[in-house]
Amino acid sequence: MSQAERYSAVVEQHFAQPRHVGTLTGSHEIMLCGVAGQRAHGTEVVFHVGVDGSRIDEMTFQAFGCPYTIAACSVLAERLTGRPVEALGEFQPDELAATLDLPVEKTGRLLIIEDALRKCRA
């Protein structure tokens, strides 16, 4: 079985057509950014968050990594857009791993993603 055949439907969908890729397109009261990982080590994630009032009005990402990393960032940006800014601190790695059917050997990517989200709040 090839690697592509083992990806879940969610990973295939979000990797083929990731949502919220790039940088912020609008102007916002507050603009946050969190960067984690190192491209030289195989995974780097950047989140851009535009906050208006107490809500995440726009959230985008840039990522270098495997399909699981891209899909995880896409799913998170989609889920967090429109939510209260406090939702940045409510990341549940286990829940996202289950959504993506993430293999155990890939869970380290979620720590990098969690670190980038944490840096958005710092």
N, C-alpha and C positions, 0 to 999 in steps of 0.2 A: 504494500500500500504506500503510495507516495505521500509526502508531507501535505500537499494541497488537499488530498482526500480526507485528511484527518481534521481539518478545520471545521468548527461548528458553522452553522448557517449564519449566526450573528457575526462571527469573525469574517467569514467570506463577504458578507454584505458590507460591513463597515470598512474592510480593507479595500474592497473594490471601489466603493464610493463613500469615502470618509466624509463625515459632516463636520462643519465648523473648522476647516483647515485654514491656516494663514494667520494674519494679524487682524487686529480690531479694525472695523470699517467705519465706525461711527465715533462721535465725540461723546464723552461720558464724564460724569462728575468726578469719578475716581477711576483710575486705570491701574490695575495690578498685573504683575508678571512674576512667574515662578519658573526657575530653570533647575533641572536636576539631571544627573547622569553625565556620561562623557561619550561623545561620538566615537572616540578612539577605542572605547571599551564595548561598543556595539549598541548602546542605547542612550539617547538623549531626548529629553522632553521639555518643551516650553509651553506653558499655558499663559494666555493673555485674557484678562478679565476686565470687562467694562461694567462698572457699578453705577447705577442711578438710584438715588434714595437708598434703600436697604436691599435692593434686588440686583441680581446678576442679569444685566440687560443683554450682554453679549459675552460669549466665551469662545475663544478660538484656541487652536493648538498648532504647534509645529513639532514633528517628531521624526527621529531617525531611529529605526529599529525594525524588529520582526513584525509580521502581520498582527500578532497578538498585541504588541505595543500600540500600533496604529489604531486597531479596532478598539482597544481599551480607552484610548484618549478620545476617540470619536464618540463612543457611548457616553463617557463622562461629560463631555462638553454638551452633548445633546440633553442629557438628564439635568445638568446643573443650570442651563440657561433658563432664566425666568424665576429661579428659586431665590430665597433669601441668601445674602452673602454668607451667612453662618453655615450654609450647606457645604461650603468648601472644606470645613472641618469635620464633616460627617461621612467621609469616605469609608466605605466598608469593603476592604480588599476581598474578603471571602465571598461576599455577594457578587462582586464583579467577576471574580474567578469562576463562580458557578454560571453566571450569565454567558461567559465566553467559553465555557468548558475548557478552562485553561489547564494544561498539563502541569504537574508539580514542578518540573524542571524550569518552567517559565515564570514562576511566581515572583522571582526577583524583580521582574519588570514592574510589578505592582508597587514594590517599595520605592522605585524611582519615581513612579507616577505620584505616589503619596507624598514624597518629598517635594516634588514640584508644586503640588497643591498647597502644601504647608507653607512653602515660600511665598505663595500668593498672599497669605494672611499675615506674614511677618512684617 
